[in-house]
Amino acid sequence: MSEALERVIAAQQKEIDWLKERETSHNKQVERVYKQLDDAFATINSTVNLRPKDWFKDKESHKAFYAHAHDLRMFLLDNSWCLSCESFNCECTEDD
């Protein structure tokens, strides 16, 4: 092969290697962010499932808590969180 062709191939290979490194880096970042989101949604889910009957001094604060819990559940559902599986990766069947 000519030297010019070898230089072109080497330059293209260098760019391919760089793109592979970027892809690997981005995949690791996506996995990290997904894990963080999964942990955050699991925490929100466990919070809305609390039954704090004795925490409130009056009916208004009790109603406010459950209103906020409902809003959080809707947030979870709107963001593809399964309340049954308690995960983004729903393993429920439609028959359940």
Secondary structure, DSSP 4 states (H G I P E B T S, - for coil): --HHHHHHHHHHHHHHHHHHHHHHHHHHHHHHHHHHHHHHHHHHHHHHT---GGG-SSHHHHHHHHHHHHHHHHHHHHTT-BTTTTBSS----TT-
